[in-house]
Amino acid sequence: MTGKRYGFSLLEMLIVVAIMGIVAIAAVPVAEITYVKNQETLLEKNLEDIRTAISLWKRDCRNVVVSIGDYNSLYNIHDSQLYPPTLEALVNPAGAYPIIASDGITHIADFKPRPYLQAIPQDPFIGAAEWVIHFASGTTGTYNSGVTTPPANASGVFDISCVSDPVKRRGFVTAIDGTKYEDW
């Protein structure tokens, strides 16, 4: 009586496991690239949200000045007066902000902002809301743990960018397209 063979031989099993291992190794880079692309998309959105809030603040501030005087009134105001003083002001404005003329004395108007963001968005690669702040006065500061740390004589949050420290960024300093995140 010849018996029928059922199941797989050891060699067949090893071949199947090897093929599965090769497929798994090939899938890891694809999964990693997908993860990084998702994080980059979220980073772009968060940067855009903050920049839009800064632009809306400036627009509303300009409108207050124009409604009190005319467009010529804007020439008497340093541009840094039209930007938010801190990132926190975009979330929790602290009452009215005085708009002072370029002479540093003449009070033009009071700007009563609304909240432009519910919260300061996070840098997804860091996992926290940590940003480099660029002020209209030409200086840079930081935003970390809900606090803006401006340098002396800084005025008006003009823009933001990513922190460049590779340790904080967990090694993610260069985007898939070759650009640096700090330049976004």
Stockholm file with secondary structure:
# STOCKHOLM 1.0

chainA/1-184         MTGKRYGFSLLEMLIVVAIMGIVAIAAVPVAEITYVKNQETLLEKNLEDIRTAISLWKRDCRNVVVSIGDYNSLYNIHDSQLYPPTLEALVNPAGAYPIIASDGITHIADFKPRPYLQAIPQDPFIGAAEWVIHFASGTTGTYNSGVTTPPANASGVFDISCVSDPVKRRGFVTAIDGTKYEDW
#=GR chainA/1-184 SS CCCCCCSCCHHHHHHHHHHHHHHHHHHHHHHHHHHHHHHHHHHHHHHHHHHHHHHHHHHHHHHHHHHHSCGGGGGGSCGGGGSCSSSGGGTSCCSCEEEECTTSSCEEEEECCCCCCSSCCCBTTTTBCCEEEEETTSCEEEEETTEEECCTTCCSEEEEEECCCTTTTTTCCBCTTSCBGGGC
#=GC SS_cons         CCCCCCSCCHHHHHHHHHHHHHHHHHHHHHHHHHHHHHHHHHHHHHHHHHHHHHHHHHHHHHHHHHHHSCGGGGGGSCGGGGSCSSSGGGTSCCSCEEEECTTSSCEEEEECCCCCCSSCCCBTTTTBCCEEEEETTSCEEEEETTEEECCTTCCSEEEEEECCCTTTTTTCCBCTTSCBGGGC
//
